[in-house]
Amino acid sequence: MYEQASGATSTLTVKPSGGGDFSSISDAVNYSRPGDSIFVYPGIYRENIDLPWSLNLSSASGKPEDTVLEAENLQEPVLHVTANSVNITGFRINGPSGAGIYLESVGSCELKNNRISGCTQGVLFEGSSNNTLQGNNLSNNTEGLRLTDSFLNTIFENEFENGINVNESLSQNFPEEERFSGLPNNWNTAEGIKYLYNGGIYESRFGNFYSDYQGTDANGSGIGDLPYGSDSFPLTARPASYSTGFEIGNISPARDSASVEGDVLDFGVRSTRNCTFSWLINGTLVQTNESASSAVFSINTGELRGIITENSDTDSHGSKYNLTVIAANGSSLLQHSWNWTVYPAETGANTSGNVSEDNIIRSISYEGNGGKSTGGKAGEGRGGISSFPEPSGNVENRGTAGTSPFSAAGQEQGEPLQFSSHTAQNNSPGKGPDGAPELWVARENESGSSEEESGEDRNVPRNVPSLTSGTSIFILLTGALCIKRE
C-alpha cells in the first residue's frame, strides 16, 4: 500500500488496471492531503468524486479524449468541489443528470482543458467567486455553464455549443442588499493578447466561442463586432484557430511574383513578439531590424545586380532571386522566403511566356487610416493595424533602398495593386503585296510563348499589332477586289 510521508505534499497516480498507487480516483483523494497532486492515467472511471480539500487533479496524458469520467450515481455530479484551490485539468466528463463539475461555495479553483457533455449543467458554480474557467469544451448539455449567486469568476477561451450556453441567476436566498452590488463575472482576458489568425497578426482581448453567435467580424480578426451577452470579445472561431505563441504573419506580398528591372518592391512581415528580423538576398545579409514587432524591406530591382553578384541565377529570361526574412526571439527562429524573377526593362514587354501582368509586383501606395486600429474600443487594441510604421532607429540597411510602409492583412487598404499595361505596336517598315502594310500573324510555339511569322521571314519575332474591326473589314474587302480583278 502507498505510504505518504507526514506533512509532505505528494504526487499520487491512478491506473484503472493496477500498476499505479491506486485504481480508483476516490481512493486516491481519500488518502491524499491538502496540496497533493493526483495524476490519472488513461481509462474509463465510473465514480462520483468529492474533493473536500485543495488538490491538483489532472489526466496524466493531458488529453481529455483518453481519460474519461462518468457518474456512477447519475443523480449526483461527477466531480463535487467543496474546497478552495482545487485544480481540475484534462478530463472528458460524460452525462450525469446533475452537473459535470459542481463548485459549491468555493474560490481560487481552476478548471482547464476539460470536455464536458451530456449533462444537465456542464459546469455549475453556486455561491462561488474568483474561480477560473479556461479552455474547456461544453457541448450538448442542457446548460453549458450555470452561475448562481457567483461573481468575479474569470471565463475565457471556452467553447459553448448545442444548448443554453450560459445561465446567470440569483437565488431568492441571496441577500437583497447584495443583489445589485455591481460585481460581474469576467468573460474576457484581462489584457490584450497578440495572436496569429488566418495569416494575420492582431491584438485583442479574448472571450469565448459560442456556436450560436450571429455577429459579424468586419476586419477579419476573429473577434466578433457585437457582444454575446456579457462577453464583449466573442470568438468567431474555435480557440484552436488562434495562436498566441511566437508567430509571424501579415506576409506581404502573399505569393512569389515577378517584376521588371527598375521597379521598387516592398516586402513586409509582423510578429507576435518583439524580435530581430534579418533580411537576406540569395544568402547575403542586406538589412536587420532589431527589437521590432514589424519590419519592411524595400528594394529597387535596378540596383540588384550591383548589390548581389553571387548565387543569382541569370539567363536571357531574367534574373532569379530569393529573399528570406528570419525572425529571432531568444532561441526561437521563424522564417519566410520569397522567390521572384526580375526581367530586363528593355525586354520586359516581350516576356509573355514567362510573366503576365497578374503576377508582376510593383511599388504600392496605400491610403490607410494613419495606422490607427479599427473596430475596437478605446484602449482595447482590438483587431489588426491598418498600416505599418516605418522602422527608424532600429533599422540597419546594407546597401539597399530605405524602408516604406505596407498594409496589414485583414485591414482596409488604399489603392490596390496598379499594373502598367504595355500595348505592342507594329512599327515595321515592311510592305506586303501591292505595297500594302505587311501583316504579322501571332502563333504559339511549342514552348508556349508567342511568336510571329510573315511571308518573308518566319524566324524573326515581331510585335503583334492590335487590329480593329474596321481594319479587319478593310483587309477582307481588299482581298476580294484583288481576286475579282484577276
Summary of the structure (lengths in Angstrom):
residues: 486
radius of gyration: 33.9
end to end distance: 118.3
largest distance: 122.2
contacts: 1512
relative contact order: 0.07
helix: 11%
strand: 38%
